[in-house]
């Protein structure tokens, strides 16, 4: 191990980690990206227009056409049997003067695109896993699975909800596990949903269809885990019957276009997004149920603020990494608290059976339906727009 093997070490091979590694290398830093090999990511991500603009500006993608599918509207249908139900509500991008709220991308396609513009110099990728992390004498030192040690003044943890970097840095977390889980798969519908994302709200969470081109849609079905397992365990026809019922037969014949997967839901937040030369991006800093398409959007705002914090810091300072981590934590605190609180409140409001909660939720959607200024504010908040 030398005094310094790179300016910055980025740990984590997902979309947030790769976006950080490429963006920081393009900003002129010497980067080692530690990205262990992993199975193909078959999930999709709905990215709002500010995130798409960041990806274009950072050179991570060109134009989104041909890479993803536009999200031009969001339709919410209250399918609960509750006494007080919310009105059916349509949010149209055209009302906000936009052609689309965002774009729905396959994660595997995004990973491929993020890698294609990577600079020939300034970015070195290692596929070894990290087994330990410590800081000493102003350096972060990571130990790899083969015993190699690498050092850099700044270390970026993008290694997910169970982040080793976060734990070793002593950054505290708050986490809550829900009894609900999510089932995801791709569907071929008898009728196209066009560019409209459709959310059926049920007592244990939404049943959401996201446009994936043609008659295809990406499904995210949140429900009690036992209900999801039962539908899945009965075989393909059992699952399709459940899907037709949940979608209220609005889309004709439905067939599976991919295997279905079930994963548990939780919320995770951190006490601070950076400290003493360590910063956290993506799910190492925040995780919550797939409500409102905020996960990767928030992770890309992490990367944007990290680039900004580096640009605002004098690289000739002996303690530049500590200064960057403190500035980054300050920049991220408001956004993380605001977005995490919004998503948690939305999800819990869907699950609440108490009459006052039903009245608040229904009243809120009526207000959004009837008051254009309030609806525009909701657009801005949901899209993560910042002044």
Buried (B, 14 or more C-beta within 10 A) or exposed (E): EEEEBBBBBBBBBBBBBBBBBBBBBBBEBBBBBBBBEEEEBBBBBBBBBBBBEBBEEBBBBEEBEEBBBBBBBBBBBBBBEBEBBBEEBEBBBEEBEBEBBBBBBBBEBBBEBBBEEBEEEBBBBBEBBBEEBEBEEBBBBBBBEEEEEBBBBBBBBBBBBEBBBBBBBEBEBEEEEBEBBBBBBBBBBEEBBEBBBBBBBBBBBBBBBBBBEEBBBBBBBBBBBEBBBBBBEEEEEEBBEBBBEBBEEBBEEBEBBBEBEBEEBBBBBBEBBBBBBBBBBBBBBBBBBBBBBBBBBBBBBBBBBBBEBBEEBEEEEEEBBBBBBBBBBBBBBEBBEEBBEBBBEBBBBBBBEEEEBBEBBBEBBEEBBEEEEEBBEBBEEBBBEEE
